Amino acid sequence: MNRRFIILFVIALVLRLFVAFQPFEEDEYHWAGSAEREDWFGSVMRNSPLSIYAAQVSVNLLGLSVLAIRLPFIIAGLLTIFGVYFFARKLAGEKTALVAAALLALSPHHILASTQATYEGSFLALFFFLTLAAVIEKQYFWSGMFFGFALLSKTSAFVLFPPLVFLLSWRDAKLFTAVKITFLNLLAGLSIFFVGFGIPSIIAQSPAFINSIAQLISQTGFQRENFLLLLIQYAQAIIWIGPLLLFAPLFSSWNKNKKYWFVIGYILLFYIIIVKDNFPPIERYLMILLPFLSILSADSIASLKLTKKNVVMAGIVFCAAVAGGVALQLMNNDVLPFSQKTTFIERVINFSLNFLVPISGSSGPVGFYLPFSIIGIAFIISAGIFISSFFDSKKMKAVCLTVMFGVGGAYSFLFYLEYATGIFNGSVPDAIYAVIDYANAHDLQAPVYFMRNYALQYTLDARYKRNPVLDTLPKFDYFSFDSYRKYDATVQLKLATQLGVDKNIRTLSFADDNELKVQELKKEGGTFLIVDFPAIDKSGPLFGYLRSCNKTRVHEIGYVFVC
């Protein structure tokens, strides 16, 4: 194996371990809860269990911890880098393979993908790539096997894969042969899915298998009430992807890489048209595209001659862009209330760019701030470079790509630096851990409120939550209609209310920042644990009420109010 690839792989591991200890996020709260309850199917999530199986094994070996939950996802992410390297090397040679692996290994988006306990980022991304790579290589036995593991990673693979397998195989085969390949892949995949999930679920008398299928059906089909929210989600995904992986692929050869562009276009349409979700976490869904974007970008960058002039030029641009980014970080950037989204838009329209954008990881609250000026300037420069490449010689196109490599590399460096350390704008994970330490060290006055923060919720559950609902239900019976009714989500919600599951701990959201809700809060009082990320409106009714309470500041953005 190439020594440079081994060094790159070690760097990738270190970068992921460095952020692996950040607090739990939304889905991870459920993964940790499943591990604690020894719920091997992740019944709360109502989806495929492969990643939960892996997390359970990790927790059983290492004990329950943030790292133990995330370790299987880190391994799956690293295996994706391996897969991209070997696949690209076979198709395009060593140089392209190393560049593709490096782009994926150093991508902040993929670092996030392989350190989060979610369905899409690690396991689905790995088997999505391996399935399509096997189809492209006409290794149909392996594509069927990998498709089965993709189904075990997330049930949406059932809708996502067959059209892609059919169309990719139809490029090189007759219609009947393509139909046959697709059918056999589907049969193999469903068999693995049933053996790996259906049979264990039946043996354990768990409703998880049926629930996952019901969840798939309920979330499939066009339903889009607010395209503006969808655009916001796509914008956040683009910020995570970064200008390098967004624009560099556009320099690649269209004829040589049509199959990759087809996959990318299909996925983008899939999550707009097929998935029934008005506010989908697009930055999480698009993680499965990162291997293909890395290969396309590598195809462009590897075409550059590794001359001393190009290396020096890319190095100068990178250093200048990093220095400019640090200067923008050190400016007096405003923190805008998250609930007033029109204010963000107005600032952009008025070219008043010195404000911080809250960057959240996937659907959870943990994140960091990044100046909009860095984001806007990096993408505008990269877009300008790409457009200018159409109006000059081949030599000028190489210069444009070199400059874009320097700008995009600097953006990724600054992005990861703030994501990992919060060195310029404060560490949100540190604030969360400070509030958690306070909560663990004090007997909090009930009820305990917190702003939609799953790391806090996980900590508080053990001390303030009563019997879990699932413990009150009898074993699930696949042949009894009454069992299906008892395990219905609505019935469970009623049971939760009766048991007082949420009597002592309660979640607040930005929608609760209104006079009516505040009047309700005043009647009962309690303890309010606040990590001010994204920023709460300091002139709103909620913070106005909290100012009248006893305040303990445990971090720059971490507060405890006793009312």
Secondary structure, DSSP 4 states (H G I P E B T S, - for coil): --HHHHHHHHHHHHHHHHHTTSPP-HHHHHHHHHHHHT-TT-TTT-S--HHHHHHHHHHHHH-SSHHHHHHHHHHHHHHHHHHHHHHHHHHH-HHHHHHHHHHHHH-HHHHHHTTS--SIIIIIHHHHHHHHHHHHTT-HHHHHHHHHHHHHH-TTHHHHHHHHHHHHHHTSS-HHHHHHHHHHHHHHHHHHHIIIIIHHHHHTT-SHHHHHHHHHHHTBS---S-HHHHHHHHHHHHHHHHHHHHHGGGGS-TTTTHHHHHHHHHHHHIIIIIB--SS--HHHHGGGGHHHHHHHHHHHHTTS---HHHHHHHHHHHHHHHHHHHHHHHS--EE--TT-HHHHHHHHHTT---EEEEEESTTSS-EEEEEHHHHHHHHHHHHHHHHHGGGS-HHHHHHHHHHHHHHHHHHHHHHHHHHHH-TTT--HHHHHHHHHHHHHHS-PPSSEEEES-HHHHHHHHHHH--S-GGGGSPPP-TT-HHHHHHT-HHHHHHHHHHHTTTSSEEEE-GGG-SHHHHHHHHHH--EEEEE--SPP-TTSHHHHHHTTSEEEEEETTEEEEE-
